[in-house]
């Protein structure tokens, strides 16, 4: 039995610009949550994107402290701007 999860992260708007990617996979420890994934993104890409995002796990809005499962699809949704 493995102690890691494979998480797919999809990037939109600001995150797509900062990472230069549409999506990427992360191997996370069991028990990880979206905050842990955000830290991994910052570390991997040497950026600090902050945490002013809503999140969706498997196309459903979610809380930051939800425990992720193997194969989950995580989307960070940037705040809506404009006027």
Sine and cosine of phi, psi and omega as CSV:
sin_phi,cos_phi,sin_psi,cos_psi,sin_omega,cos_omega
0.00,0.00,0.69,-0.72,-0.07,-1.00
-1.00,-0.08,0.45,-0.89,0.03,-1.00
-0.98,-0.22,0.34,0.94,-0.02,-1.00
-0.78,-0.62,0.35,-0.94,0.03,-1.00
-0.85,-0.53,0.52,-0.85,0.14,-0.99
-0.98,-0.20,0.86,-0.52,-0.03,-1.00
-0.88,-0.47,0.73,-0.68,0.07,-1.00
-0.99,-0.14,0.81,-0.58,0.03,-1.00
-0.94,-0.35,0.78,-0.63,0.02,-1.00
-0.95,-0.30,0.74,-0.67,-0.06,-1.00
-0.96,-0.29,0.67,-0.75,0.09,-1.00
-0.77,-0.63,0.37,-0.93,0.17,-0.99
0.73,0.69,-0.86,-0.51,-0.08,-1.00
-0.83,0.56,-0.67,0.74,-0.01,-1.00
-0.91,0.41,-0.61,0.79,0.04,-1.00
-0.89,0.45,-0.67,0.74,0.02,-1.00
-0.90,0.44,-0.70,0.72,-0.06,-1.00
-0.94,0.34,-0.59,0.81,-0.04,-1.00
-1.00,-0.04,-0.40,0.91,-0.07,-1.00
0.97,0.26,0.28,0.96,-0.06,-1.00
-0.78,-0.63,0.45,-0.89,0.13,-0.99
-1.00,0.09,-0.56,0.83,0.00,-1.00
-0.29,-0.96,0.30,-0.95,0.11,-0.99
-0.33,-0.95,0.32,-0.95,-0.03,-1.00
-0.98,-0.18,0.56,-0.83,0.07,-1.00
-0.77,-0.64,0.64,-0.77,0.14,-0.99
-0.98,-0.17,0.89,-0.45,-0.08,-1.00
-0.87,-0.50,0.38,-0.93,0.07,-1.00
-0.95,0.31,0.54,-0.84,0.11,-0.99
-0.83,0.56,0.61,-0.79,-0.02,-1.00
1.00,-0.01,-0.02,1.00,0.01,-1.00
-0.94,0.34,0.40,-0.92,0.04,-1.00
-0.78,-0.62,0.08,-1.00,-0.03,-1.00
-0.84,0.54,-0.53,0.85,0.05,-1.00
-0.88,0.48,-0.65,0.76,0.04,-1.00
-0.89,0.45,-0.64,0.77,0.02,-1.00
-0.91,0.40,-0.67,0.74,0.03,-1.00
-0.86,0.51,-0.67,0.74,0.06,-1.00
-0.88,0.47,-0.63,0.77,0.02,-1.00
-0.91,0.41,-0.62,0.78,0.05,-1.00
-0.88,0.47,-0.75,0.66,0.00,-1.00
-0.85,0.53,-0.69,0.72,-0.02,-1.00
-0.93,0.37,-0.73,0.68,-0.05,-1.00
-0.89,0.47,-0.63,0.78,-0.10,-1.00
-0.98,-0.21,0.04,1.00,-0.01,-1.00
0.80,0.59,0.77,0.64,0.01,-1.00
-0.73,-0.68,0.24,-0.97,0.14,-0.99
-0.76,-0.65,0.99,-0.16,-0.11,-0.99
-1.00,-0.02,0.01,1.00,-0.03,-1.00
0.96,0.28,-0.18,-0.98,-0.03,-1.00
-0.72,-0.69,0.43,0.90,-0.01,-1.00
-1.00,0.08,0.84,0.54,-0.05,-1.00
-0.78,-0.63,0.47,-0.88,0.28,-0.96
-1.00,-0.03,0.36,-0.93,0.00,-1.00
-0.79,-0.62,0.49,-0.87,0.11,-0.99
-0.77,-0.64,0.72,-0.69,0.08,-1.00
-0.90,-0.43,0.87,-0.50,-0.03,-1.00
0.81,0.59,0.72,0.69,0.08,-1.00
0.93,0.38,0.32,0.95,0.07,-1.00
-0.82,-0.58,0.75,-0.66,0.07,-1.00
-0.82,0.57,0.58,-0.81,-0.13,-0.99
-0.58,-0.82,0.15,-0.99,0.09,-1.00
-1.00,-0.02,0.42,-0.91,-0.02,-1.00
-0.91,0.41,-0.40,0.92,-0.09,-1.00
-0.99,-0.14,0.16,0.99,0.04,-1.00
-0.89,0.45,0.64,-0.76,0.07,-1.00
-0.99,0.17,0.78,-0.62,-0.02,-1.00
-1.00,0.10,0.40,-0.91,0.01,-1.00
-0.84,-0.54,0.38,-0.93,0.00,-1.00
-0.82,0.57,0.77,-0.64,0.04,-1.00
1.00,0.00,-0.03,1.00,0.00,-1.00
-0.89,0.46,0.51,-0.86,0.06,-1.00
-0.93,-0.36,0.87,-0.50,-0.10,-0.99
-0.91,-0.41,0.76,-0.65,0.03,-1.00
-0.82,-0.57,0.79,-0.61,0.12,-0.99
-1.00,-0.09,0.85,-0.53,-0.09,-1.00
-0.97,-0.26,0.92,-0.40,-0.05,-1.00
-0.94,0.35,0.38,-0.92,0.04,-1.00
-0.88,0.47,0.54,-0.84,0.02,-1.00
-0.97,0.23,0.77,-0.64,0.04,-1.00
-0.83,-0.55,0.24,-0.97,0.02,-1.00
0.71,-0.71,-0.09,-1.00,-0.01,-1.00
-0.05,-1.00,0.00,0.00,0.00,0.00
